Each structure stands twice: as structure tokens, then as C-alpha cells.
Amino acid sequence: MERAAETFDDQPDHGLRDPRVLAAWTGLLNDWLPAGKSNVLDAGCGTGSLSLVLAGLGHQVSGIDISPR
């Protein structure tokens, strides 16, 4: 796990660097979660790319992952 940390976000759907992928995830998460501010646990958050999307949608996010990096 730790060996993959440096390049984890380079993999498709991990770092959400492709604007189309980011828009797709943002739309899905916006549809799945309640409107307004919610407390969200992102378990297995990796580098936190989805946590950032959730926070950008106005949610209070706590992310945890087994890999400290």
C-alpha cells in the first residue's frame, strides 16, 4: 500500500484529475447525499480526492484510511 502512495492519484478515478471524471463524481455524490450540510465519513479515503469533492459540496467530511500517506 505504501509503495503506491506516490502515484495513487495518477491512476484513473483516483486523483480525479480528468475534468469529466471529476464532474461525474461530483454529480453522483451530489445526487446521493442529502441536500444541505451533512456529516460524512469517507472510509478508505486514499488521498482524499472524494473527500475534497464532498467538502466542496458543503459537507463536513472526516476521512480515514489504513495508509498514513
C-alpha distance (Angstrom), angle and dihedral (degrees) to the residues before:
residue distance angle dihedral
M1 . . .
E2 3.76 . .
R3 3.81 91.6 .
A4 3.79 90.5 59.7
A5 3.80 95.0 51.0
E6 3.81 95.8 89.3
T7 3.81 94.2 55.7
F8 3.81 100.7 25.4
D9 3.80 94.3 109.0
D10 3.81 91.6 50.0
Q11 3.80 90.7 69.6
P12 3.82 118.5 92.7
D13 3.82 112.5 -86.7
H14 3.81 93.7 6.7
G15 3.79 104.5 89.6
L16 3.80 94.3 22.2
R17 3.80 89.5 -137.1
D18 3.80 94.0 145.6
P19 3.83 105.8 86.1
R20 3.82 91.5 -142.4
V21 3.81 92.5 53.1
L22 3.82 91.2 45.8
A23 3.81 90.7 50.4
A24 3.82 91.3 48.8
W25 3.81 93.2 50.7
T26 3.80 91.8 44.5
G27 3.80 91.0 52.2
L28 3.80 93.6 47.4
L29 3.78 94.4 47.7
N30 3.79 91.4 45.9
D31 3.81 89.9 53.0
W32 3.83 95.2 44.6
L33 3.79 99.3 48.3
P34 3.79 128.0 67.2
A35 3.77 118.3 -94.5
G36 3.78 113.9 -99.8
K37 3.76 129.8 24.6
S38 3.80 116.5 -26.6
N39 3.78 134.3 171.9
V40 3.81 107.2 -113.8
L41 3.79 130.4 -171.9
D42 3.80 113.4 -152.3
A43 3.82 100.8 -161.8
G44 3.79 112.8 -167.2
C45 3.79 90.2 16.6
G46 3.79 96.7 166.2
T47 3.79 107.0 -166.2
G48 3.79 91.6 -11.1
S49 3.79 101.8 -107.6
L50 3.81 93.0 140.4
S51 3.81 90.2 41.9
L52 3.80 88.0 59.1
V53 3.80 91.3 50.2
L54 3.81 90.3 50.0
A55 3.80 91.6 48.9
G56 3.79 89.2 48.5
L57 3.80 88.2 56.1
G58 3.81 88.3 57.3
H59 3.79 101.4 -98.7
Q60 3.81 127.2 134.8
V61 3.81 103.1 -120.4
S62 3.80 132.1 -163.2
G63 3.79 113.9 -172.0
I64 3.79 126.2 -164.7
D65 3.78 130.6 179.5
I66 3.80 135.9 171.9
S67 3.81 90.2 -127.2
P68 3.80 112.9 73.7
R69 3.79 91.7 -155.0
